[in-house]
Every structure is written in structure tokens, then in C-alpha cells.
Amino acid sequence: MKNKLTLLLLTAAFCLMAFSQINLTGKWVGYLIRPHSTDSAKFVYNLQQTNNTLTGAVIGPDGGSVDIDSGKVAGNNFSFIITEAYGQAKITGTYYTDSLSSNVALPNGHLLHLKMLRSK
């Protein structure tokens, strides 16, 4: 009987987590290690989520801000586009309880990976 109760509680908890809406609103900070260097570049995502729409801005290492276009949230996944002078970069990622795993596809074909942590 104890095993059945435990299984029932675990199943209920899993169902609640699966159907709960994530909230990406806030400031997320990550550092990108520069190729062939030990130096890193700081990136900040200032995100605002309304239902399944994501807006906000990305702040690069130079302190410049670029607005987010076409931002979407689907389950634990998110995506958006930023447009710079060199073209459009597509950012896709996954939300985890304590972080964002973010992949950046640059217009020149290079792929970057950032782990973003929620900032206060």
C-alpha cells in the first residue's frame, strides 16, 4: 500500500510539473569563453514573457542592447531572433529550474553555447 501511495504522489507531482507554465521573465546572465583564450564575454538576457510570447533585449559584452524579435516559448523551450549590423542571429534554448541552456546560431554559420543563470 505504501508503494502505491508513493507512486501516486510521484505521478501527481510529475503531471503538475509537466503542465505548469514556465516563466522566463527576468534578467539572465552568462559568460562565453572566447575561442583560443581564457577571456570571457558577458551576455545578459532581459526577458519579458507574456503567455507564450517572449520580448526583451540582449546586452552584449560592449554594453550595447539589441531588441528581441519573434520570441516564443513552447513548454520548456524558447526561441528568439536578434538583428545586428552583421545580420540575424537565432537563439534557441531550454529552461531548467536553475538555468537556461542557450544556443546561438550566427549568420556566418558559427554556433555558440551559453549557460545563463537568473540574476537578481
Secondary structure per residue as TSV (DSSP state, phi and psi in degrees):
chain	resnum	aa	ss	phi	psi
A	1	M	-	360.0	-40.3
A	2	K	H	-63.0	-39.1
A	3	N	H	-65.4	-38.6
A	4	K	H	-65.7	-40.6
A	5	L	H	-65.2	-42.6
A	6	T	H	-62.6	-44.8
A	7	L	H	-61.8	-42.0
A	8	L	H	-62.8	-44.0
A	9	L	H	-65.9	-41.1
A	10	L	H	-64.5	-40.5
A	11	T	H	-63.9	-42.8
A	12	A	H	-64.1	-42.6
A	13	A	H	-63.7	-41.9
A	14	F	H	-62.5	-43.4
A	15	C	H	-63.1	-41.1
A	16	L	H	-64.3	-41.8
A	17	M	H	-67.5	-38.4
A	18	A	H	-66.7	-32.7
A	19	F	H	-102.2	-1.4
A	20	S	S	-80.1	142.6
A	21	Q	-	-82.8	131.2
A	22	I	-	-76.8	162.4
A	23	N	-	-133.5	108.2
A	24	L	-	-88.5	-1.5
A	25	T	-	-57.4	130.1
A	26	G	E	138.1	-171.7
A	27	K	E	-101.7	128.6
A	28	W	E	-123.0	132.0
A	29	V	E	-122.0	136.5
A	30	G	E	-145.9	161.1
A	31	Y	E	-124.7	132.8
A	32	L	E	-106.4	121.3
A	33	I	E	-72.7	126.3
A	34	R	-	-73.2	139.9
A	35	P	T	-55.9	140.1
A	36	H	T	58.7	34.5
A	37	S	S	-155.0	164.7
A	38	T	S	-102.9	0.4
A	39	D	-	-76.7	149.6
A	40	S	E	-125.8	158.5
A	41	A	E	-117.3	129.8
A	42	K	E	-87.3	133.2
A	43	F	E	-124.8	144.6
A	44	V	E	-128.3	130.8
A	45	Y	E	-104.6	118.8
A	46	N	E	-101.9	102.8
A	47	L	E	-109.6	146.6
A	48	Q	E	-131.6	117.6
A	49	Q	E	-107.9	129.8
A	50	T	E	-126.6	109.1
A	51	N	T	55.5	-117.4
A	52	N	T	-103.2	14.2
A	53	T	E	-106.2	136.4
A	54	L	E	-119.8	126.7
A	55	T	E	-128.8	176.6
A	56	G	E	133.9	-149.2
A	57	A	E	-150.5	158.6
A	58	V	E	-113.4	131.0
A	59	I	E	-108.3	123.4
A	60	G	-	-88.7	-178.8
A	61	P	T	-62.3	-23.7
A	62	D	T	-84.7	-2.2
A	63	G	S	89.4	-5.3
A	64	G	-	-75.0	146.3
A	65	S	E	-110.8	137.1
A	66	V	E	-126.4	128.5
A	67	D	E	-69.1	149.8
A	68	I	E	-87.5	135.3
A	69	D	E	-116.3	151.2
A	70	S	E	53.5	38.9
A	71	G	E	-75.7	132.6
A	72	K	E	-137.6	150.8
A	73	V	E	-126.9	130.5
A	74	A	E	-138.3	106.4
A	75	G	T	64.9	-125.6
A	76	N	T	-95.3	6.5
A	77	N	E	-104.9	150.9
A	78	F	E	-140.5	160.9
A	79	S	E	-155.3	151.7
A	80	F	E	-163.6	169.5
A	81	I	E	-123.7	141.6
A	82	I	E	-122.4	145.7
A	83	T	E	-118.5	121.4
A	84	E	E	-116.3	179.9
A	85	A	T	-59.9	-30.8
A	86	Y	T	-83.6	-4.6
A	87	G	E	126.9	-164.6
A	88	Q	E	-96.1	136.7
A	89	A	E	-112.6	134.3
A	90	K	E	-102.5	125.8
A	91	I	E	-110.3	126.3
A	92	T	E	-126.9	155.5
A	93	G	E	-171.8	-179.2
A	94	T	E	-130.7	136.8
A	95	Y	E	-89.1	131.3
A	96	Y	E	-118.4	164.6
A	97	T	T	-52.0	-38.6
A	98	D	T	-116.0	3.0
A	99	S	E	-162.8	170.8
A	100	L	E	-117.4	134.6
A	101	S	E	-99.6	118.0
A	102	S	E	-123.5	129.0
A	103	N	E	-112.6	130.7
A	104	V	E	-116.0	118.0
A	105	A	E	-99.2	108.8
A	106	L	-	-81.3	157.5
A	107	P	T	-61.0	-25.5
A	108	N	T	-83.4	4.2
A	109	G	S	95.2	-10.4
A	110	H	-	-71.2	145.3
A	111	L	E	-115.8	134.2
A	112	L	E	-121.0	152.6
A	113	H	E	-126.5	132.2
A	114	L	E	-127.8	137.0
A	115	K	E	-102.4	120.8
A	116	M	E	-107.6	135.4
A	117	L	E	-112.4	143.6
A	118	R	E	-66.8	133.9
A	119	S	E	-108.9	156.2
A	120	K	-	-85.2	360.0
